[in-house]
Amino acid sequence: MDAVQKANSGHPGLPMGAAPMAHALWTRFLRHAPNQPNWPNRDRFILSAGHGSMLLYSLLHLTGYDLSMDEIKNFRQWGSKTPGHPENFLTPGVEMATGPLGQGIATSVGMALAERYLREKYNRPGHNVIDHFTYVIASDGDLMEGVAQEAASLAGHQGLGRLIVLYDDNQITIDGSTELAFTEDSCAKFDALGWHTDRVDGMDIEAVSGAIARAKETTDRPSLIACRTIIGFGSPNKAGSESSHGAALGPEEVRLSKQALGMNPDKEFAVPDDVRAFYSVARSNGEEAVAAWDAAMAAYATEFPAEASELRTALAKALPEGWLSALPSFEKADATRNQSAQIIQSLSEKIPNLLSGCADLGHSVKTPIKNESSMQKTTPTGRNINFGVREHAMAAAVNGMTLHGGVRAFGGTFLIFSDYCRPSLRLSALMECPSIQLFSHDSIGLGEDGPTHQPIEQTMSLRMIPNFNVMRPADGNETSACWRLALDSRETPCALLLSRQNLPILSPAYAPGHPAERGGYVLRDAGDFQAVLIATGSEVALAVEAHEALQKEGIATRVVSLPSWHIFERQTKAYREETIPPTIPAVSIEAGTTMGWHKYADVCVGLDRFGASAPAETLFEEFGFTVANVVATVKSVL
Amino acid sequence: MDAVQKANSGHPGLPMGAAPMAHALWTRFLRHAPNQPNWPNRDRFILSAGHGSMLLYSLLHLTGYDLSMDEIKNFRQWGSKTPGHPENFLTPGVEMATGPLGQGIATSVGMALAERYLREKYNRPGHNVIDHFTYVIASDGDLMEGVAQEAASLAGHQGLGRLIVLYDDNQITIDGSTELAFTEDSCAKFDALGWHTDRVDGMDIEAVSGAIARAKETTDRPSLIACRTIIGFGSPNKAGSESSHGAALGPEEVRLSKQALGMNPDKEFAVPDDVRAFYSVARSNGEEAVAAWDAAMAAYATEFPAEASELRTALAKALPEGWLSALPSFEKADATRNQSAQIIQSLSEKIPNLLSGCADLGHSVKTPIKNESSMQKTTPTGRNINFGVREHAMAAAVNGMTLHGGVRAFGGTFLIFSDYCRPSLRLSALMECPSIQLFSHDSIGLGEDGPTHQPIEQTMSLRMIPNFNVMRPADGNETSACWRLALDSRETPCALLLSRQNLPILSPAYAPGHPAERGGYVLRDAGDFQAVLIATGSEVALAVEAHEALQKEGIATRVVSLPSWHIFERQTKAYREETIPPTIPAVSIEAGTTMGWHKYADVCVGLDRFGASAPAETLFEEFGFTVANVVATVKSVL
């Protein structure tokens, strides 16, 4: 109440109503180490209803994380560690950024998948080195979001017994009673999805504790505990009403609430000594848990040195030594989706915890690792994940697996469906979580499926997400380079945009240090070039053909392949201007929107309309992706 | 089979497996008029599983729509009316574009909402002038998508008794058995959502017919009929397998299938005479239905002339005469979301079927029409729609209401959550469906909620969608202008981007013909200007301040307000170059990504990183949206 009041901004209702359930969870169940927030075997706690951030900050402060009372007082202010919604990269103990509803619960499914995979793969009798739960507090808003429903269906299918969701069922949404829009029988729905469900009085700590205990005992299914709570509990005039949801209570109501709760109304930011003492055991408990785990890992390493070494490397979010040698070089024309498949196969042999997922397009995006099984409840160490037609939950789950650590997972679908996962893609960038997505069928080259399936604005609009690395390789060797960049990335998510159709080999044989690893480079050159052709992916071949045609006419041009704007823009200014000299006319060629290209190009060959259903060759021809049109365009700028 | 085989591309499996249920529906239940595809009281039929387009084309051809056998033979070819996925703007009888899974079923919910609203509002005892059903064929992929689940929950809450979904439960997805990823109990789930559910043998026409009849009798709830089918039915070697899903069967398998089905294997594109005769009654039946409806409307008009006139105008997708006079002019600084609220209120009195929706942010986006009730199953003529925290389903439902006609609906949420609805926004643009969305809290001006809630790339990335009109008004008068453009739009969806914070009045008093209705215009000028400042929305005020500061230093500049790129780019070249002279240095100012702005500007004042949690004024200051920074930037280009 005090922090929200001081900021005069924020959400007091959820922290006040969900405090009892959070108290039960954090003081009786959660295994964590406040002085080692990144301890790999900690239970994960996700506040999916991120607007209740002050609940999380209170818990972190009380249990001894590095989050001082000054930070609490600085809620929602510039430079504080207590932003309006939780941000994992700012605040120790925050597992992920939440706020966009549904993302927390969906990401948690990925964390639970990663935990189970590692547990089943590495534990040995008497050695439970991976052994934790994933807990979520979710709101009605979370449960209404499609991404959460996709994820819940997936979690039920997978039987994720270590995933426990506490549903803060306060019957209030921003606009009023949940009766306005949300009257489904949530428990019955989750039952139908294969979950264990329970319904308790969320204001009763014993009742919540009992339900959590029962959920922990239910090992074959994820658990939803619907906790009936009172939003803004304690506030005499605002409890149970949407008025406590998203605005400070007001100074007088804060006083009245403190009185009603038996607290001193004159004190602000006061933590009673007994409360502080009660919570402070979390630190020593955490130290003991970490020490016990260290000992367990040592014993494990003695008996299973190879497994322990592999696991330690994975938990450190490192890759096995020598993995770069797995990246192939290519000599033959092929679709980059096929070349990517070869790369995946080769990498999968060097990187034991590389997990491949796809949203029911495995045959098309070519994601499955051969000779590995599907990850299912009966085969939890399978390395191919069938996400179903759930692109959004897939992207969120990949974020969860990547944040969890120990595995390196990627997802796959058609580029057009990146629109379906966009909120999770953006969140990965914000969280500095290096998730990887493969987006194939990356242009009108998709052909007959037509405009509903043909990306136009997707490539550029993904490039616009801050800290998001879009890579569109022109051939197999660039594809290897892009895979290298993706796996090397520590804080930036990456998307590889792959062609359906065959592309010729144009770039040098792949070896680490391939010029594409600088994001953009000169692919073809001619002395005293009069224009620069800048292209990506499948259009690089067209640029090269046009370059050759112009050469015959005595017009010297340079071809720059620009697979990654993100990486190129992080090169030195000297390199960038050497590659694309600002004083020379430039023409961009990309089978997508021209918007954005004016940054580099004077004239753009692109597509500012929807595509059409026809064979790919027809489409490229009809839409001007021809040597003749590029040649004419170049001449127009000279 | 023949069409897919001739194209050597497409999806034979669904049309073959779902033919029996489609036959039952189209020959025994569907009320439609092949020679009047836009008859307002037709039953709507949506093939949500749009990849099965050849099923729909077959039905349209057989029942006598303007879709010749030559078009069928031209499946998936350039210029045909039979694209890979159905496109409403190309093919008579196609209600909407489908293909991106989940969109069809979600859009149908909007159609059913519109039908119920009109039926309850306009019908009178003995006069059932609005009286139709909305039928959907959906696949497992549709049901897995989050947008469909949001929409199903909403439909159950709303008790949409005229919505009937046939679920093509063929147990096969692209990657194999649904056992791989989709094992929920769909009927139990839909039960929990408040639906009537039924399970039948989908290959049994009588069983399907019985289930449809029962669903029609269930008037208080939407219906899901799970029809167990056999994908690729009739193909001896591919039926029941994913191999029949997304590729031609092959010439030999086509022959074998025809033999197995008792057809002549040597004949291609053959329609037996008895089949043609059986289906051809649809045309005369349709003519009779339309004639009966015309008579009913005439009788209705006699008894209820005012209602009939209002309804006719609405069904013609026209607005009542004189509606333009409802658009207010503004004199006082205010947030454009508040000014939009005033506009909505005023318009709602002139436009009787203007419906306002919001995804649980009504208080913030300021969408609700005062003195109108919430649209609920007990109050179906309420004009405020509580979509719940279901942005994606909201956008799809608005598309459905707009496509249905008779109502003009808009949705509302924060701009950041446009990412959640992006597939439906794109689809509205592709479908040439003039849906309207209000996106408020349109920049870091949102303040303390922080980077998860602050749009950066959203404005520009929406601008990139072909045929999508993004409007970001600078003040109340521009807001009126943008509302006018939105309501006048016939084929282009519009989004109004609205500020949370107050903005001064800068533009002329509003009257139709306001300069903002040209998309961009000169707001402030100075003789012999040396630079042009181009801004949108809240940054226009900053541009004006900088212009004045520069003026004091003797530097003459022009300020261009550019609320709509889409409209501006449709003005004459002369007007555009007169407004933004290509030879004068230009600086853009927009609190969002700079990508895309190089089209108009030499230097950009923008934000190419995520925002932060702090009061809005702090953020604008810290991120360089200051007069000093703009002045310095202008000087840098001179």
Interface residues (C-beta under 8 A of the other chain):
Chain A: A7 S9 G10 G50 H51 R76 Q77 W78 G79 S80 P83 G84 H85 E87 A97 T98 G99 P100 L101 D140 G141 D142 M144 E145 G146 V147 A148 Q149 E150 S153 L154 G156 H157 T173 I174 D175 L180 A181 F182 T183 E184 D185 S186 A188 K189 D191 A192 L193 G194 C358 D360 L361 G362 H363 S364 S374 Q376 N386 F387 G388 V389 R390 H392 A393 I416 F417 D419 Y420 R422 P423 R426 L427 A429 L430 G447 E448 D449 G450 P451 T452 H453 I456 E457 M460 S461 R463 M464 I465 P466 N467 T593 M595 G596 H598 K599 D608 R609 F610 A612 S613 A614 P615 T618 L619 E622
Chain B: A7 S9 G10 G50 H51 R76 Q77 W78 G79 S80 P83 G84 H85 E87 A97 T98 G99 P100 L101 D140 G141 D142 M144 E145 G146 V147 A148 Q149 E150 S153 L154 G156 H157 T173 I174 D175 L180 A181 F182 T183 E184 D185 S186 A188 K189 D191 A192 L193 G194 C358 D360 L361 G362 H363 S364 S374 Q376 N386 F387 G388 V389 R390 H392 A393 I416 F417 D419 Y420 R422 P423 R426 L427 A429 L430 G447 E448 D449 G450 P451 T452 H453 I456 E457 M460 S461 R463 M464 I465 P466 N467 T593 M595 G596 H598 K599 D608 R609 F610 A612 S613 A614 P615 T618 L619 E622
